[in-house]
């Protein structure tokens, strides 16, 4: 990006973060949902610690996936409803810069928050502390990829009245590899086996989506605006 684009990116990210902190209900909803599901799960079942550890990766990743989906619908919708998105598109910096900034800000307030809260969840699920680094790294890669997939879905459904259901139907099938390999990486870290293969796959997916998703989401938004 040019110097002007970088400056615009920084301004847009700061704007999105300020707006997010002005709406604490939307800001905390994914994190609270993640914490509630994962911490109440062990209390609802009388499980041995070994069995709980076997189930922990799947529970952790399903909760993270569903938590991230809660806030995807509002990624572009509020700005599209009040006309701000059209004004931003006319600011001269290009719609792609706007998409990248809004998606990155979304990951900071949702995905990064889930990653930081994951050690608390891991402790509740009986995950050993030696597996925390792999768990947090895999969640970071997975949630960033999910934010980009969500940006494409949000761009396609931003003009629909009840687009959140369609958004889930679009994103969930695409997120299945994240669930499989993310839970696999956490499970291998718990058992002490090599996690390289699963982490490499998650990293490849992250790079792939970070490269192509901005243009796909931009095209989807341009269709909606025009």
Secondary structure, DSSP 8 states (H G I E B T S, - for coil): --HHHHHHHHHHHHHHHHHHHH-HHHHHHHHHHHHHHHHHHHHHS---HHHHHHHHHHHHHHHHHHHHHHTGGGTTHHHHHTTHHHHHHTSSS-HHHHHHHHHHHHHHHTHHHHHHHHHHHHHHTT--GGGHHHHHHHHHHHHHHHHHHHHHHHHHHTTSTTHHHHHHHHHHHHHHHHHHHHHHHHHHHHHT---HHHHHHHHHHHHHHHHHHHHHHHHHHHHHH-
